[in-house]
């Protein structure tokens, strides 16, 4: 019993290496560099570029085809016709009549009058005047 107590109360030097069980998992602090196995050779070609920072741009050989991420931007050939989302803004040639519906924004001529529907957005040109309580108005109310 006494021997077991001694082993439990022994101070452990964190810098001391301990033999590990092959099946035991050990958390690794990735910020620490780990010593290499003596028998393992790692050739370093100094002409190779170093690992890049996440924010650095990486030159890509465009001749290689790579699988694309779903969220990655893919350039589209504009000559191909594509289905258009109802809420998406589509530039229209000035000569074409443009239907106004649902959530579309239609710029109008300032002199042209046009009924505005509930869901349509009508831009306000110029400043909007709103009644503002001035000190004169407040005085009149107090006097009355």
C-alpha positions as CSV (number, residue, x, y, z in Angstrom):
1,X,0.0,0.0,0.0
2,X,2.8,2.4,0.9
3,X,4.4,2.0,-2.5
4,X,1.2,2.9,-4.4
5,X,0.9,6.1,-2.4
6,X,4.4,7.1,-3.3
7,X,3.8,6.7,-7.0
8,X,0.7,8.8,-6.9
9,X,2.4,11.7,-5.0
10,X,5.4,11.8,-7.3
11,X,5.8,15.2,-9.0
12,X,5.7,14.9,-12.8
13,X,8.1,16.8,-14.9
14,X,6.1,18.0,-17.9
15,X,9.3,18.2,-20.1
16,X,10.2,14.6,-19.4
17,X,9.2,12.2,-22.2
18,X,7.3,9.1,-21.2
19,X,6.9,5.9,-23.3
20,X,3.4,5.8,-24.8
21,X,1.1,2.9,-25.3
22,X,0.6,2.4,-29.0
23,X,-3.2,2.5,-28.6
24,X,-3.3,5.5,-26.3
25,X,-4.3,8.8,-27.9
26,X,-2.4,11.8,-26.9
27,X,-3.6,15.4,-27.5
28,X,-1.1,17.3,-29.6
29,X,-0.5,21.0,-29.3
30,X,0.0,21.9,-33.0
31,X,1.7,25.2,-32.1
32,X,4.6,23.2,-30.7
33,X,7.1,21.8,-33.1
34,X,7.6,18.1,-32.6
35,X,11.0,16.5,-32.9
36,X,11.4,14.2,-35.9
37,X,12.3,10.5,-35.7
38,X,16.0,10.1,-36.0
39,X,15.6,7.5,-38.8
40,X,13.2,9.7,-40.7
41,X,14.8,11.9,-43.4
42,X,13.0,14.9,-44.6
43,X,14.6,16.5,-47.6
44,X,14.0,20.2,-47.8
45,X,14.3,21.9,-51.2
46,X,14.9,25.5,-50.5
47,X,13.8,26.5,-54.0
48,X,10.3,25.3,-53.1
49,X,7.9,28.0,-51.9
50,X,7.0,27.9,-48.2
51,X,3.4,27.0,-47.1
52,X,1.2,30.0,-47.7
53,X,-0.8,32.0,-45.2
54,X,-4.6,31.5,-45.6
55,X,-5.0,35.1,-46.8
56,X,-2.3,34.9,-49.5
57,X,-3.3,34.2,-53.1
58,X,-2.1,31.0,-54.7
59,X,-1.3,30.9,-58.4
60,X,-3.5,28.3,-60.1
61,X,-2.7,26.4,-63.3
62,X,-5.9,27.0,-65.3
63,X,-5.1,24.0,-67.5
64,X,-5.9,21.7,-64.7
65,X,-9.5,21.0,-64.0
66,X,-10.5,21.1,-60.3
67,X,-13.7,20.0,-58.6
68,X,-15.5,23.2,-57.5
69,X,-16.9,24.0,-54.0
70,X,-20.6,24.7,-54.0
71,X,-20.0,28.2,-52.7
72,X,-17.2,29.0,-55.1
73,X,-17.7,31.6,-57.8
74,X,-17.9,30.1,-61.3
75,X,-17.5,32.4,-64.3
76,X,-20.4,32.0,-66.8
77,X,-20.3,32.3,-70.5
78,X,-22.7,35.2,-71.2
79,X,-23.6,33.8,-74.6
80,X,-25.4,30.9,-72.9
81,X,-29.0,31.6,-71.9
82,X,-29.8,31.0,-68.2
83,X,-33.1,30.8,-66.3
84,X,-33.7,34.0,-64.3
85,X,-34.8,34.2,-60.7
86,X,-37.9,36.4,-60.2
87,X,-36.2,38.5,-57.5
88,X,-32.9,38.9,-59.4
89,X,-32.1,42.2,-61.1
90,X,-31.8,41.8,-64.9
91,X,-30.4,44.6,-67.0
92,X,-32.8,45.5,-69.9
93,X,-32.0,47.3,-73.1
94,X,-33.6,50.8,-73.1
95,X,-35.6,50.1,-76.3
96,X,-37.5,47.1,-74.8
97,X,-40.7,47.7,-72.8
98,X,-40.2,46.6,-69.2
99,X,-43.1,45.0,-67.3
100,X,-43.5,46.1,-63.7
101,X,-44.5,43.4,-61.3
102,X,-44.1,41.9,-57.8
103,X,-40.7,42.9,-56.3
104,X,-39.1,44.6,-59.3
105,X,-37.7,48.1,-59.2
106,X,-38.6,50.3,-62.1
107,X,-36.8,53.6,-62.5
108,X,-39.1,56.3,-63.9
109,X,-38.9,59.6,-65.5
110,X,-39.4,62.4,-62.9
111,X,-42.1,64.0,-65.0
112,X,-44.0,60.8,-65.6
113,X,-46.8,60.0,-63.2
114,X,-47.4,56.3,-62.4
115,X,-49.7,54.5,-59.9
116,X,-47.7,52.8,-57.2
117,X,-48.7,49.3,-56.1
118,X,-48.3,48.0,-52.6
119,X,-45.3,45.8,-53.3
120,X,-43.6,48.1,-55.8
121,X,-40.8,50.4,-54.6
122,X,-41.0,54.0,-55.8
123,X,-37.9,56.2,-55.4
124,X,-38.5,59.6,-53.8
125,X,-36.7,62.4,-55.8
126,X,-35.6,65.5,-53.8
127,X,-36.2,66.2,-50.2
128,X,-39.3,65.2,-48.3
129,X,-40.9,67.9,-46.2
130,X,-42.2,66.8,-42.8
131,X,-43.9,69.0,-40.2
132,X,-41.4,69.7,-37.4
133,X,-42.4,71.3,-34.1
134,X,-40.5,74.6,-33.8
135,X,-40.1,76.7,-30.8
136,X,-42.7,79.1,-32.1
137,X,-45.3,76.3,-32.3
138,X,-44.6,75.2,-28.8
139,X,-44.9,78.8,-27.5
140,X,-48.3,79.2,-29.2
141,X,-49.6,76.0,-27.6
142,X,-48.4,77.2,-24.2
143,X,-50.1,80.6,-24.6
144,X,-53.4,79.1,-25.7
